[in-house]
Amino acid sequence: MSFLAEVSEEALRRQLQGWGFRPSHAGRLLRAFYAGGGEVAWDGLALPAGLRARLEAEGPLLGSRLQARQAAADGTVKLLLRLADGRTVESVLMPDYREDRAAGCLSSQVGCAMGCDFCATTQGGFERNLSAGEITEQFLALRREARAAGRTLQTIVFMGMGEPMLNLDAVLEALPRLAENRLGALGWRQLTVSTVGVVPGIDRLAEANLNVHLAVSLHGPDDATRAGLIPAGRRYGVDEVLAAADRYQARTGRPVKIQYCLLQGVNDAPEQARLLAARMGTRRMHVNLLRYNPTGLSLQGRTYAASPEESAAAFAAILRRHGVVAHFRRPRGRDIDAACGQLRERLAG
């Protein structure tokens, strides 16, 4: 049998029946598994005594294990999970402003092939896609971590290692496991899928009609600036990406978030703010302004710097004067390389 996070309720029903147990036990077992963050509290669970022994004879319920845990001064926790094949992936738990809540950041691939020049993840290259179960097991690990801290895992963003739209089959399979009441019970509106602007993926996610949020990493108001930072920008221009975001928003009714990392002397000039405002026009989208998190020498041999506070504030002010809803997103976990763009398998050896 596959690890529990890999199987659907229907597949588990068939497996139990093949072992001689009633298929109806599958739903109860999976609910306990997800509620326990990948650990089943057997005591008090109305299951046949022989079922636990049969499951344990198959091996561990989880395919991944915690390899390393790092805690930042601001309460952010980064987990390095070792997968069944020995590869590793990072996930992040971020405390909410409310003391009883937390947000999680999941990876969709081991490494990344997108080549974004200011991101550390892509520097190690791409290894492979994660399965739906491996994505789900990150969620379960973060749920356990949140519970240990006295918090509830409230929201999930797919903004970790990898490009979700290039592993969309697995992402689409994992999303219901996180959201649906009988499994992860997080709720659809608590999920955000991020992309650097892979247009076919945006359209396919819209067609899936799952009512999840979409975040698009733009990082440049014009094609030349954007393509210099994101190689995918050479294939999908700013207008094309925003048009796909329009289609997503029209189909789902969920306001799209536009991610924009401010880099000193690269994309933070007043004229670039005015151009971004013009691109946004009357769109009901939110612009999340990000402060650059240091990642060392880039793939192109450049060393980026965050925009000075004065320049960043002026950039935001221009957007707001033109009617654009713009907010700064607070960086989390910089001191443990857990902030946006910093995830990388540093302890993989």
C-alpha atoms as a printed R data frame, in Angstrom:
    type eleno elety resid chain resno       x      y       z
1   ATOM     1    CA   MET     A     1   0.000  0.000   0.000
2   ATOM     2    CA   SER     A     2   1.155  3.546  -0.691
3   ATOM     3    CA   PHE     A     3   1.794  6.019   2.099
4   ATOM     4    CA   LEU     A     4  -1.541  7.304   3.421
5   ATOM     5    CA   ALA     A     5  -1.081 10.835   2.064
6   ATOM     6    CA   GLU     A     6  -0.775  9.349  -1.422
7   ATOM     7    CA   VAL     A     7  -4.084  7.488  -1.467
8   ATOM     8    CA   SER     A     8  -7.616  8.672  -2.061
9   ATOM     9    CA   GLU     A     9 -10.477  7.496   0.092
10  ATOM    10    CA   GLU     A    10 -11.761  5.330  -2.753
11  ATOM    11    CA   ALA     A    11  -8.366  3.678  -3.245
12  ATOM    12    CA   LEU     A    12  -8.110  3.015   0.492
13  ATOM    13    CA   ARG     A    13 -11.607  1.544   0.509
14  ATOM    14    CA   ARG     A    14 -10.534 -0.938  -2.160
15  ATOM    15    CA   GLN     A    15  -7.363 -1.784  -0.247
16  ATOM    16    CA   LEU     A    16  -9.212 -2.422   3.012
17  ATOM    17    CA   GLN     A    17 -11.718 -4.612   1.241
18  ATOM    18    CA   GLY     A    18  -8.867 -6.593  -0.273
19  ATOM    19    CA   TRP     A    19  -7.496 -7.179   3.227
20  ATOM    20    CA   GLY     A    20 -10.865 -8.395   4.436
21  ATOM    21    CA   PHE     A    21 -11.927 -5.263   6.331
22  ATOM    22    CA   ARG     A    22 -15.038 -3.182   5.788
23  ATOM    23    CA   PRO     A    23 -14.405 -0.388   3.231
24  ATOM    24    CA   SER     A    24 -16.327  2.074   5.396
25  ATOM    25    CA   HIS     A    25 -13.344  2.239   7.764
26  ATOM    26    CA   ALA     A    26 -11.359  4.167   5.132
27  ATOM    27    CA   GLY     A    27 -13.006  7.535   5.733
28  ATOM    28    CA   ARG     A    28 -12.614  7.300   9.523
29  ATOM    29    CA   LEU     A    29  -8.962  6.320   9.199
30  ATOM    30    CA   LEU     A    30  -8.107  9.149   6.798
31  ATOM    31    CA   ARG     A    31  -9.902 11.754   8.927
32  ATOM    32    CA   ALA     A    32  -7.877 10.656  11.948
33  ATOM    33    CA   PHE     A    33  -4.670 10.682   9.901
34  ATOM    34    CA   TYR     A    34  -5.185 14.241   8.628
35  ATOM    35    CA   ALA     A    35  -6.484 15.579  11.938
36  ATOM    36    CA   GLY     A    36  -3.408 14.180  13.655
37  ATOM    37    CA   GLY     A    37  -0.985 15.796  11.252
38  ATOM    38    CA   GLY     A    38  -0.013 12.443   9.778
39  ATOM    39    CA   GLU     A    39  -0.142 10.633  13.106
40  ATOM    40    CA   VAL     A    40  -3.120  8.443  14.018
41  ATOM    41    CA   ALA     A    41  -4.396  8.524  17.609
42  ATOM    42    CA   TRP     A    42  -5.438  4.885  17.722
43  ATOM    43    CA   ASP     A    43  -6.872  4.950  21.237
44  ATOM    44    CA   GLY     A    44 -10.569  5.686  21.069
45  ATOM    45    CA   LEU     A    45 -10.671  5.248  17.290
46  ATOM    46    CA   ALA     A    46 -13.421  2.779  16.423
47  ATOM    47    CA   LEU     A    47 -11.415  0.540  14.123
48  ATOM    48    CA   PRO     A    48 -10.914 -3.250  14.181
49  ATOM    49    CA   ALA     A    49  -7.923 -4.268  16.262
50  ATOM    50    CA   GLY     A    50  -6.372 -6.152  13.368
51  ATOM    51    CA   LEU     A    51  -6.480 -3.151  11.039
52  ATOM    52    CA   ARG     A    52  -3.780 -1.251  12.922
53  ATOM    53    CA   ALA     A    53  -1.498 -4.291  12.846
54  ATOM    54    CA   ARG     A    54  -2.134 -4.768   9.143
55  ATOM    55    CA   LEU     A    55  -1.318 -1.135   8.384
56  ATOM    56    CA   GLU     A    56   1.832 -1.204  10.504
57  ATOM    57    CA   ALA     A    57   2.960 -4.347   8.718
58  ATOM    58    CA   GLU     A    58   2.882 -2.365   5.471
59  ATOM    59    CA   GLY     A    59   5.445  0.101   6.835
60  ATOM    60    CA   PRO     A    60   5.301  3.734   8.008
61  ATOM    61    CA   LEU     A    61   2.207  5.811   7.300
62  ATOM    62    CA   LEU     A    62   4.386  8.708   6.107
63  ATOM    63    CA   GLY     A    63   6.943  8.670   3.327
64  ATOM    64    CA   SER     A    64   8.923 11.650   4.612
65  ATOM    65    CA   ARG     A    65  10.710 12.365   7.853
66  ATOM    66    CA   LEU     A    66  11.996 15.484   9.517
67  ATOM    67    CA   GLN     A    67  15.674 15.963   8.700
68  ATOM    68    CA   ALA     A    68  16.247 19.391  10.257
69  ATOM    69    CA   ARG     A    69  14.322 22.155  11.986
70  ATOM    70    CA   GLN     A    70  15.369 25.799  12.268
71  ATOM    71    CA   ALA     A    71  13.623 28.505  14.272
72  ATOM    72    CA   ALA     A    72  13.998 32.220  13.546
73  ATOM    73    CA   ALA     A    73  13.952 35.073  16.005
74  ATOM    74    CA   ASP     A    74  10.509 36.147  14.752
75  ATOM    75    CA   GLY     A    75   8.998 32.712  15.411
76  ATOM    76    CA   THR     A    76   9.202 31.444  11.826
77  ATOM    77    CA   VAL     A    77  10.160 27.762  11.583
78  ATOM    78    CA   LYS     A    78  11.736 26.083   8.566
79  ATOM    79    CA   LEU     A    79  11.511 22.319   8.160
80  ATOM    80    CA   LEU     A    80  13.752 20.217   5.954
81  ATOM    81    CA   LEU     A    81  11.946 16.991   5.096
82  ATOM    82    CA   ARG     A    82  13.752 13.982   3.712
83  ATOM    83    CA   LEU     A    83  11.642 12.136   1.172
84  ATOM    84    CA   ALA     A    84  11.473  8.384   0.618
85  ATOM    85    CA   ASP     A    85  14.045  8.529  -2.196
86  ATOM    86    CA   GLY     A    86  16.532 10.509  -0.087
87  ATOM    87    CA   ARG     A    87  15.902 13.908  -1.671
88  ATOM    88    CA   THR     A    88  14.945 16.812   0.558
89  ATOM    89    CA   VAL     A    89  12.496 19.684   0.421
90  ATOM    90    CA   GLU     A    90  11.863 22.730   2.612
91  ATOM    91    CA   SER     A    91   8.604 24.030   4.084
92  ATOM    92    CA   VAL     A    92   7.995 27.058   6.307
93  ATOM    93    CA   LEU     A    93   5.603 27.847   9.166
94  ATOM    94    CA   MET     A    94   5.002 31.545   9.824
95  ATOM    95    CA   PRO     A    95   3.254 32.781  12.984
96  ATOM    96    CA   ASP     A    96   0.232 35.005  12.432
97  ATOM    97    CA   TYR     A    97  -0.353 38.314  14.204
98  ATOM    98    CA   ARG     A    98  -2.929 36.353  16.186
99  ATOM    99    CA   GLU     A    99  -1.183 34.175  18.727
100 ATOM   100    CA   ASP     A   100  -3.348 31.151  17.963
101 ATOM   101    CA   ARG     A   101  -2.825 31.061  14.193
102 ATOM   102    CA   ALA     A   102  -0.083 30.341  11.677
103 ATOM   103    CA   ALA     A   103   0.436 30.246   7.909
104 ATOM   104    CA   GLY     A   104   2.344 27.644   5.951
105 ATOM   105    CA   CYS     A   105   4.452 27.743   2.782
106 ATOM   106    CA   LEU     A   106   4.742 24.560   0.720
107 ATOM   107    CA   SER     A   107   7.090 23.463  -2.057
108 ATOM   108    CA   SER     A   108   5.863 21.808  -5.241
109 ATOM   109    CA   GLN     A   109   9.185 20.602  -6.690
110 ATOM   110    CA   VAL     A   110  12.617 19.524  -5.537
111 ATOM   111    CA   GLY     A   111  14.643 22.469  -6.795
112 ATOM   112    CA   CYS     A   112  13.406 24.737  -9.567
113 ATOM   113    CA   ALA     A   113  14.008 25.151 -13.292
114 ATOM   114    CA   MET     A   114  12.668 28.688 -13.719
115 ATOM   115    CA   GLY     A   115  16.019 30.454 -13.327
116 ATOM   116    CA   CYS     A   116  14.710 33.582 -11.577
117 ATOM   117    CA   ASP     A   117  17.898 35.543 -11.065
118 ATOM   118    CA   PHE     A   118  17.315 36.784  -7.517
119 ATOM   119    CA   CYS     A   119  16.068 33.468  -6.098
120 ATOM   120    CA   ALA     A   120  18.283 30.991  -4.250
121 ATOM   121    CA   THR     A   121  16.127 27.943  -4.962
122 ATOM   122    CA   THR     A   122  16.904 27.911  -8.663
123 ATOM   123    CA   GLN     A   123  20.677 27.997  -8.102
124 ATOM   124    CA   GLY     A   124  20.734 24.277  -7.392
125 ATOM   125    CA   GLY     A   125  18.748 23.431 -10.503
126 ATOM   126    CA   PHE     A   126  15.725 21.199 -10.884
127 ATOM   127    CA   GLU     A   127  15.654 17.607  -9.614
128 ATOM   128    CA   ARG     A   128  12.073 16.374  -9.883
129 ATOM   129    CA   ASN     A   129   8.419 17.076  -9.271
130 ATOM   130    CA   LEU     A   130   6.849 16.237  -5.948
131 ATOM   131    CA   SER     A   131   3.937 13.824  -5.817
132 ATOM   132    CA   ALA     A   132   0.575 14.896  -4.429
133 ATOM   133    CA   GLY     A   133   1.326 12.864  -1.321
134 ATOM   134    CA   GLU     A   134   4.703 14.536  -0.793
135 ATOM   135    CA   ILE     A   135   3.046 17.945  -1.057
136 ATOM   136    CA   THR     A   136   0.393 16.810   1.406
137 ATOM   137    CA   GLU     A   137   2.978 15.478   3.843
138 ATOM   138    CA   GLN     A   138   4.533 18.956   4.031
139 ATOM   139    CA   PHE     A   139   1.131 20.285   5.062
140 ATOM   140    CA   LEU     A   140   0.827 17.580   7.706
141 ATOM   141    CA   ALA     A   141   4.312 18.340   9.055
142 ATOM   142    CA   LEU     A   142   3.446 22.030   9.345
143 ATOM   143    CA   ARG     A   143   0.170 21.143  11.061
144 ATOM   144    CA   ARG     A   144   2.113 19.158  13.664
145 ATOM   145    CA   GLU     A   145   4.588 22.005  14.086
146 ATOM   146    CA   ALA     A   146   1.810 24.573  14.522
147 ATOM   147    CA   ARG     A   147   0.016 22.419  17.057
148 ATOM   148    CA   ALA     A   148   3.197 22.006  19.097
149 ATOM   149    CA   ALA     A   149   3.449 25.807  19.225
150 ATOM   150    CA   GLY     A   150  -0.144 26.165  20.399
151 ATOM   151    CA   ARG     A   151  -1.318 27.469  17.035
152 ATOM   152    CA   THR     A   152  -3.699 26.372  14.292
153 ATOM   153    CA   LEU     A   153  -2.440 26.157  10.725
154 ATOM   154    CA   GLN     A   154  -4.861 28.556   9.081
155 ATOM   155    CA   THR     A   155  -3.627 29.256   5.543
156 ATOM   156    CA   ILE     A   156  -1.305 27.689   2.968
157 ATOM   157    CA   VAL     A   157   0.626 29.305   0.127
158 ATOM   158    CA   PHE     A   158   2.377 27.377  -2.652
159 ATOM   159    CA   MET     A   159   5.367 29.728  -2.700
160 ATOM   160    CA   GLY     A   160   8.168 27.404  -1.665
161 ATOM   161    CA   MET     A   161  10.622 25.540  -3.862
162 ATOM   162    CA   GLY     A   162   9.573 25.076  -7.482
163 ATOM   163    CA   GLU     A   163   6.967 26.394  -9.921
164 ATOM   164    CA   PRO     A   164   3.516 24.968  -9.092
165 ATOM   165    CA   MET     A   165   2.222 25.404 -12.658
166 ATOM   166    CA   LEU     A   166   4.922 23.046 -13.935
167 ATOM   167    CA   ASN     A   167   3.695 20.345 -11.558
168 ATOM   168    CA   LEU     A   168   0.036 21.203 -11.775
169 ATOM   169    CA   ASP     A   169  -1.266 17.625 -11.938
170 ATOM   170    CA   ALA     A   170   0.147 16.914  -8.478
171 ATOM   171    CA   VAL     A   171  -0.870 20.330  -7.121
172 ATOM   172    CA   LEU     A   172  -4.457 19.857  -8.313
173 ATOM   173    CA   GLU     A   173  -4.508 16.413  -6.722
174 ATOM   174    CA   ALA     A   174  -3.102 17.732  -3.430
175 ATOM   175    CA   LEU     A   175  -5.372 20.780  -3.078
176 ATOM   176    CA   PRO     A   176  -8.536 18.802  -2.183
177 ATOM   177    CA   ARG     A   177  -6.583 16.815   0.399
178 ATOM   178    CA   LEU     A   178  -5.706 20.065   2.142
179 ATOM   179    CA   ALA     A   179  -9.062 21.770   1.706
180 ATOM   180    CA   GLU     A   180 -11.896 19.292   1.978
181 ATOM   181    CA   ASN     A   181 -13.647 18.799   5.308
182 ATOM   182    CA   ARG     A   182 -13.188 15.036   5.391
183 ATOM   183    CA   LEU     A   183  -9.400 15.361   5.014
184 ATOM   184    CA   GLY     A   184  -7.257 18.451   5.757
185 ATOM   185    CA   ALA     A   185 -10.344 20.620   6.392
186 ATOM   186    CA   LEU     A   186  -8.474 23.851   5.701
187 ATOM   187    CA   GLY     A   187 -11.043 25.260   3.271
188 ATOM   188    CA   TRP     A   188 -10.538 26.314  -0.346
189 ATOM   189    CA   ARG     A   189 -10.272 30.034   0.330
190 ATOM   190    CA   GLN     A   190  -7.353 29.443   2.665
191 ATOM   191    CA   LEU     A   191  -5.152 28.246  -0.204
192 ATOM   192    CA   THR     A   192  -3.015 30.345  -2.566
193 ATOM   193    CA   VAL     A   193  -1.162 29.020  -5.609
194 ATOM   194    CA   SER     A   194   1.727 31.151  -6.848
195 ATOM   195    CA   THR     A   195   3.332 31.311 -10.289
196 ATOM   196    CA   VAL     A   196   5.991 33.334 -12.088
197 ATOM   197    CA   GLY     A   197   3.463 33.734 -14.894
198 ATOM   198    CA   VAL     A   198   3.103 30.393 -16.661
199 ATOM   199    CA   VAL     A   199   0.028 31.352 -18.672
200 ATOM   200    CA   PRO     A   200  -1.262 27.864 -19.641
201 ATOM   201    CA   GLY     A   201  -1.076 26.852 -15.979
202 ATOM   202    CA   ILE     A   202  -3.041 29.904 -14.879
203 ATOM   203    CA   ASP     A   203  -5.766 29.076 -17.389
204 ATOM   204    CA   ARG     A   204  -5.846 25.437 -16.368
205 ATOM   205    CA   LEU     A   205  -6.097 26.354 -12.684
206 ATOM   206    CA   ALA     A   206  -8.994 28.654 -13.552
207 ATOM   207    CA   GLU     A   207 -10.730 25.844 -15.443
208 ATOM   208    CA   ALA     A   208 -10.375 23.585 -12.387
209 ATOM   209    CA   ASN     A   209 -12.661 26.089 -10.605
210 ATOM   210    CA   LEU     A   210 -11.373 25.268  -7.131
211 ATOM   211    CA   ASN     A   211 -11.944 28.728  -5.635
212 ATOM   212    CA   VAL     A   212  -8.326 29.058  -4.477
213 ATOM   213    CA   HIS     A   213  -6.382 32.317  -4.607
214 ATOM   214    CA   LEU     A   214  -3.803 33.055  -7.308
215 ATOM   215    CA   ALA     A   215  -0.582 35.018  -6.834
216 ATOM   216    CA   VAL     A   216   1.427 36.123  -9.874
217 ATOM   217    CA   SER     A   217   5.082 37.138  -9.556
218 ATOM   218    CA   LEU     A   218   5.524 40.083 -11.930
219 ATOM   219    CA   HIS     A   219   8.654 41.860 -10.586
220 ATOM   220    CA   GLY     A   220   8.883 44.174 -13.578
221 ATOM   221    CA   PRO     A   221   6.420 46.581 -15.237
222 ATOM   222    CA   ASP     A   222   7.803 46.038 -18.750
223 ATOM   223    CA   ASP     A   223   8.948 43.004 -20.703
224 ATOM   224    CA   ALA     A   224  12.647 43.904 -20.775
225 ATOM   225    CA   THR     A   225  12.973 44.437 -17.018
226 ATOM   226    CA   ARG     A   226  10.926 41.368 -16.221
227 ATOM   227    CA   ALA     A   227  12.763 39.096 -18.658
228 ATOM   228    CA   GLY     A   228  16.089 40.193 -17.158
229 ATOM   229    CA   LEU     A   229  14.926 38.847 -13.809
230 ATOM   230    CA   ILE     A   230  12.645 35.977 -14.834
231 ATOM   231    CA   PRO     A   231  13.560 33.941 -17.935
232 ATOM   232    CA   ALA     A   232   9.883 32.965 -18.297
233 ATOM   233    CA   GLY     A   233   9.280 36.643 -19.073
234 ATOM   234    CA   ARG     A   234  10.826 36.060 -22.499
235 ATOM   235    CA   ARG     A   235   8.004 33.651 -23.284
236 ATOM   236    CA   TYR     A   236   5.090 35.279 -21.474
237 ATOM   237    CA   GLY     A   237   5.038 39.075 -21.643
238 ATOM   238    CA   VAL     A   238   3.558 41.353 -18.997
239 ATOM   239    CA   ASP     A   239   0.382 42.000 -20.992
240 ATOM   240    CA   GLU     A   240  -0.123 38.283 -21.625
241 ATOM   241    CA   VAL     A   241   0.381 37.407 -17.954
242 ATOM   242    CA   LEU     A   242  -2.011 40.106 -16.776
243 ATOM   243    CA   ALA     A   243  -4.584 38.994 -19.338
244 ATOM   244    CA   ALA     A   244  -4.380 35.459 -17.910
245 ATOM   245    CA   ALA     A   245  -4.811 36.927 -14.421
246 ATOM   246    CA   ASP     A   246  -7.890 38.774 -15.711
247 ATOM   247    CA   ARG     A   247  -9.342 35.507 -16.990
248 ATOM   248    CA   TYR     A   248  -8.636 33.793 -13.685
249 ATOM   249    CA   GLN     A   249 -10.292 36.551 -11.701
250 ATOM   250    CA   ALA     A   250 -13.319 36.630 -14.014
251 ATOM   251    CA   ARG     A   251 -13.742 32.854 -13.790
252 ATOM   252    CA   THR     A   252 -13.292 32.487 -10.024
253 ATOM   253    CA   GLY     A   253 -14.236 35.875  -8.575
254 ATOM   254    CA   ARG     A   254 -11.075 35.759  -6.439
255 ATOM   255    CA   PRO     A   255  -8.912 38.937  -6.584
256 ATOM   256    CA   VAL     A   256  -5.462 38.096  -7.924
257 ATOM   257    CA   LYS     A   257  -2.361 39.110  -5.960
258 ATOM   258    CA   ILE     A   258   0.495 40.647  -7.953
259 ATOM   259    CA   GLN     A   259   3.903 40.017  -6.360
260 ATOM   260    CA   TYR     A   260   6.586 42.659  -6.950
261 ATOM   261    CA   CYS     A   261  10.009 42.403  -5.306
262 ATOM   262    CA   LEU     A   262  11.706 45.813  -5.139
263 ATOM   263    CA   LEU     A   263  15.367 45.679  -6.195
264 ATOM   264    CA   GLN     A   264  17.580 48.732  -5.905
265 ATOM   265    CA   GLY     A   265  18.389 50.238  -9.281
266 ATOM   266    CA   VAL     A   266  16.603 47.467 -11.165
267 ATOM   267    CA   ASN     A   267  12.827 47.870 -10.878
268 ATOM   268    CA   ASP     A   268  12.237 50.516  -8.195
269 ATOM   269    CA   ALA     A   269  12.412 53.816 -10.120
270 ATOM   270    CA   PRO     A   270   9.479 56.285 -10.010
271 ATOM   271    CA   GLU     A   271   8.878 55.881 -13.745
272 ATOM   272    CA   GLN     A   272   8.637 52.118 -13.242
273 ATOM   273    CA   ALA     A   273   6.069 52.663 -10.497
274 ATOM   274    CA   ARG     A   274   4.047 54.837 -12.865
275 ATOM   275    CA   LEU     A   275   4.283 52.200 -15.591
276 ATOM   276    CA   LEU     A   276   3.167 49.478 -13.187
277 ATOM   277    CA   ALA     A   277   0.236 51.651 -12.135
278 ATOM   278    CA   ALA     A   278  -0.700 52.113 -15.785
279 ATOM   279    CA   ARG     A   279  -0.494 48.353 -16.342
280 ATOM   280    CA   MET     A   280  -2.772 47.725 -13.389
281 ATOM   281    CA   GLY     A   281  -5.242 50.376 -14.566
282 ATOM   282    CA   THR     A   282  -8.657 49.696 -13.071
283 ATOM   283    CA   ARG     A   283  -7.952 46.032 -12.303
284 ATOM   284    CA   ARG     A   284  -9.223 44.949  -8.879
285 ATOM   285    CA   MET     A   285  -5.964 43.264  -7.993
286 ATOM   286    CA   HIS     A   286  -3.722 43.706  -4.978
287 ATOM   287    CA   VAL     A   287  -0.031 44.478  -5.423
288 ATOM   288    CA   ASN     A   288   2.140 42.881  -2.744
289 ATOM   289    CA   LEU     A   289   5.427 44.784  -2.548
290 ATOM   290    CA   LEU     A   290   8.243 42.562  -1.322
291 ATOM   291    CA   ARG     A   291  11.535 43.583   0.194
292 ATOM   292    CA   TYR     A   292  14.408 41.642  -1.324
293 ATOM   293    CA   ASN     A   293  15.864 38.908   0.869
294 ATOM   294    CA   PRO     A   294  19.599 38.402   0.257
295 ATOM   295    CA   THR     A   295  20.489 35.261  -1.706
296 ATOM   296    CA   GLY     A   296  24.124 35.890  -2.595
297 ATOM   297    CA   LEU     A   297  25.614 35.962  -6.074
298 ATOM   298    CA   SER     A   298  22.949 35.363  -8.735
299 ATOM   299    CA   LEU     A   299  23.021 33.001 -11.711
300 ATOM   300    CA   GLN     A   300  23.979 35.962 -13.887
301 ATOM   301    CA   GLY     A   301  26.774 36.937 -11.513
302 ATOM   302    CA   ARG     A   302  24.896 39.914 -10.049
303 ATOM   303    CA   THR     A   303  24.550 40.938  -6.428
304 ATOM   304    CA   TYR     A   304  21.135 42.451  -5.762
305 ATOM   305    CA   ALA     A   305  20.195 44.820  -2.975
306 ATOM   306    CA   ALA     A   306  16.878 45.740  -1.435
307 ATOM   307    CA   SER     A   307  15.446 49.123  -2.328
308 ATOM   308    CA   PRO     A   308  16.164 51.725   0.357
309 ATOM   309    CA   GLU     A   309  13.189 52.451   2.588
310 ATOM   310    CA   GLU     A   310  12.739 55.899   1.081
311 ATOM   311    CA   SER     A   311  12.659 54.554  -2.480
312 ATOM   312    CA   ALA     A   312  10.303 51.727  -1.538
313 ATOM   313    CA   ALA     A   313   7.921 54.131   0.210
314 ATOM   314    CA   ALA     A   314   7.949 56.470  -2.797
315 ATOM   315    CA   PHE     A   315   7.222 53.549  -5.135
316 ATOM   316    CA   ALA     A   316   4.224 52.512  -3.039
317 ATOM   317    CA   ALA     A   317   2.971 56.090  -2.800
318 ATOM   318    CA   ILE     A   318   2.953 56.441  -6.604
319 ATOM   319    CA   LEU     A   319   0.919 53.259  -6.967
320 ATOM   320    CA   ARG     A   320  -1.590 54.393  -4.371
321 ATOM   321    CA   ARG     A   321  -1.950 57.842  -5.920
322 ATOM   322    CA   HIS     A   322  -2.983 56.092  -9.120
323 ATOM   323    CA   GLY     A   323  -5.618 54.032  -7.298
324 ATOM   324    CA   VAL     A   324  -3.664 50.790  -7.034
325 ATOM   325    CA   VAL     A   325  -4.143 48.778  -3.838
326 ATOM   326    CA   ALA     A   326  -0.564 48.167  -2.696
327 ATOM   327    CA   HIS     A   327   0.796 46.727   0.520
328 ATOM   328    CA   PHE     A   328   4.221 45.739   1.798
329 ATOM   329    CA   ARG     A   329   4.476 42.117   2.794
330 ATOM   330    CA   ARG     A   330   6.432 41.631   5.965
331 ATOM   331    CA   PRO     A   331   9.524 39.423   5.476
332 ATOM   332    CA   ARG     A   332   9.670 36.420   7.775
333 ATOM   333    CA   GLY     A   333  12.533 34.146   8.787
334 ATOM   334    CA   ARG     A   334  15.423 35.971   7.110
335 ATOM   335    CA   ASP     A   335  17.910 34.864   9.758
336 ATOM   336    CA   ILE     A   336  17.337 31.194   8.882
337 ATOM   337    CA   ASP     A   337  17.039 31.713   5.094
338 ATOM   338    CA   ALA     A   338  13.317 31.004   5.225
339 ATOM   339    CA   ALA     A   339  12.047 34.199   3.572
340 ATOM   340    CA   CYS     A   340  10.792 34.519  -0.014
341 ATOM   341    CA   GLY     A   341  13.434 33.460  -2.528
342 ATOM   342    CA   GLN     A   342  15.764 31.967   0.079
343 ATOM   343    CA   LEU     A   343  14.642 28.336   0.235
344 ATOM   344    CA   ARG     A   344  17.370 25.953  -0.778
345 ATOM   345    CA   GLU     A   345  18.495 22.451   0.253
346 ATOM   346    CA   ARG     A   346  21.481 23.595   2.293
347 ATOM   347    CA   LEU     A   347  21.396 20.541   4.557
348 ATOM   348    CA   ALA     A   348  20.688 17.994   1.856
349 ATOM   349    CA   GLY     A   349  23.989 16.175   2.120
